[in-house]
């Protein structure tokens, strides 16, 4: 199927350019929130506008505006907070003295403890399902055994409060990776034992976390590691960033294709796509898998805005993760019921639209933009280690705005921020307050 170039193709490319400029004159950070969010969102829309697959509808102009204005609202929220923020410059410290005071041993000890907690939690969960998902014959079935998505989540007998609390412990694998990575990348005096220990934690933690078998786990770790390098070591160049995302797209598209073939239970719509007019060669099918991943959520949102009335009255979608406390509806289960199992996530806008209509998809991104600017300006003014960790994780979530529901299925990001804050407080507890070390010519504090 040949690309379908249209006004909306130029529209999407133009907004990528505008968001890069909107970051500000002289801004050298390639991963500035406006650049990251704009490039990811409108980059996926650029691909969708080509309509390389027959399942992508011919979206009307009103829908294109509904996809564009929320990102503009995100930018407005970011700029409003940025304009209100006091532009404080971190005080330069003594490079030799500050670096010597950085508690490498404490950081590695906490990272090792996090690795142990995460490994134990994962072992208990794997014991229940009788294996490790990445080594299972049917990876999809194994990795969805705990909680699943959509209707499968409610049907799973593993979907208990106890297992959900236990799964929070798996997140400690990420904390271990990121803390150890700080020791690797920071320009501070360290011994070979420090370096070897840090790399061991990074490698073991990554292997354990990736054993869950999902593409999300691979991408999130790689992206946060890159973002921390960009924040605390040296700026990532455009060529390096382009190479990173190109490799991620190819690897994750191939993983989706081979995993889907091995599972033998992907939806009929996906099966049809893999035999579409793009071709039946393996390379074409891998491309189709990646293209579908990056564009299908927009199609789901397009359909859902017209089909919401079919489900009748509902208590709301936002904060579905708290449905045990007050009534909430699972938006992914709704999409799975209305469409095939291959299309269940209506971008990050779906839950806002379901609860607030047009007001919701404008107000939600506006507040997200404001919150993003708070994290970004806080790090730039104070440059704490917690600020770097929190900002890197926050920016990594922006890369998923076309794909996930931030306030329903993936609410655990709140736990991540609280856990990182507590861990950095623990690291700083036995050391002088506000220890500082030089990062990119400025001083960074250890404590929150």
C-alpha positions, 0 to 999 in steps of 0.5 A, a space after each residue: 500500500 503506497 503512502 497517502 500524503 495529505 495536508 495532515 502529513 504536512 500538518 504533523 511535520 510542521 508541528 514537530 518543527 514548531 515544538 522544537 522551536 517552542 523549547 526556546 532559543 538557544 536551548 541545547 537539550 534534545 530531550 527538552 519536554 516540549 521537544 520530546 512530547 512534540 516529536 513523539 506525538 506528532 511523529 506518530 501522527 505523521 506516520 498515521 497520516 500516511 495510512 499505510 494500513 487499511 485499518 486506519 480510517 480517513 480522519 476528519 478535520 475536527 479529529 485532527 484538531 482534537 489531536 493537536 490542541 491537547 498537545 498545544 495545551 500541554 505546551 501552554 501549561 509548560 510555558 506558564 509554569 516556566 514563566 512563573 518559576 524563579 530562574 535560580 542557578 545552582 551554586 558552583 561548588 568545589 569539584 574536588 571536595 564535592 566529588 570526594 563527598 559523594 557517598 558511592 558506597 551508600 548508593 551501591 548498598 541501597 541499589 543492591 538492596 533494591 535489586 534483592 527486593 525486586 528479585 525476591 518479589 519477581 521470584 514469588 510471582 514467577 513461582 505462582 505461574 510456574 515459569 519465567 515469561 521470557 522463556 515461555 513457549 507462549 510469551 504473551 500468555 505467560 506475561 499476562 498471567 498476573 494481571 493482563 489487560 482489558 477483560 483478561 485483567 478481571 478474569 485472572 485469578 492472580 489479579 489479587 490485592 496481595 499480588 498487586 502489592 507484591 508487584 510493586 516490589 518488582 519496581 525496585 529492580 528499576 530503582 537498583 538499575 538507575 542508582 547503580 547507573 549514577 555511579 557509572 556515569 558520574 565523573 567522580 573518583 571511584 575504584 574498580 570495585 565500585 565500577 564493577 559492582 555498579 555494572 553488575 547491579 545494572 546488568 543483573 537488574 536489567 536481565 531480571 526486569 526484562 525477563 517479564 517479556 514485555 517491550 515496555 520493560 525494554 524501552 523504559 529502562 533504555 530510555 531512562 538510562 539515556 536520559 540520565 546520561 543526558 542530564 548528568 554526564 553530557 548532552 546526547 547529540 542528534 545523531 546519537 538520539 536518532 540512532 537510539 530511537 531507530 534501533 529501539 523501533 527495529 528491535 521492538 517491532 521485531 520482538 512484537 512480530 516474533 512474540 506474536 507468531 509464537 503466541 498464536 493468540 493475537 487478534 484477528 485484526 492483527 493477523 490480517 494486518 500482518 498479511 496486508 498489502 504491505 507484503 508477506 515478507 518477514 521484513 514487511 511484517 516486522 515493519 507492519 507490526 511496528 507501524 501498527 504499534 505506533 499508530 493504532 492507539 489514535 485509531 482506537 481514540 477516533 472510534 471511541 469518541 463516536 462509540 462511547 454512547 454505546 456503553 451507556 452510563 459509567 462511573 468514569 475512567 480516571 484512576 481505574 487503579 483505585 477501583 477497589 476504593 470507589 467505582 471506576 470503569 476499565 477503559 481498556 476493557 471497554 475498548 476490547 469489548 467494542 473492538 478487537 483485542 489488538 486495539 485497546 488503548 485510546 492514547 493518553 487522551 482517552 480517559 480524559 475524553 471519557 470523563 470530561 469530553 473536550 474540556 477533559 482533553 484540554 485541561 488534562 494535558 494543560 495540567 500535565 504540562 504544568 507538572 512537567 515544567 515543575 519537575 524540569 525547572 526544579 531540577 535545573 535550579 536545584 540539580 539534586 540526584 532525586 531531581 535527576 532520577 524523577 525528571 528522567 522517569 517523568 520524561 520517559 513517560 512522555 514517550 508513551 503518551 500515544 500508547 498508555 493511560 497514565 491515570 488508569 492502568 499505569 498509575 504506578 508512576 506515583 509510587 515510583 516517585 515516592 519510592 525514589 524520594 524515600 531512597 535518596 533520603 535514605 542515601 543522604 541520611 548518613 551524610 552531611 546535608 545537601 552534599 554537592 558534586 559537579 555535573 555539566 559544570 554545575 553542582 548537584 546535590 545528593 539529598 532531595 
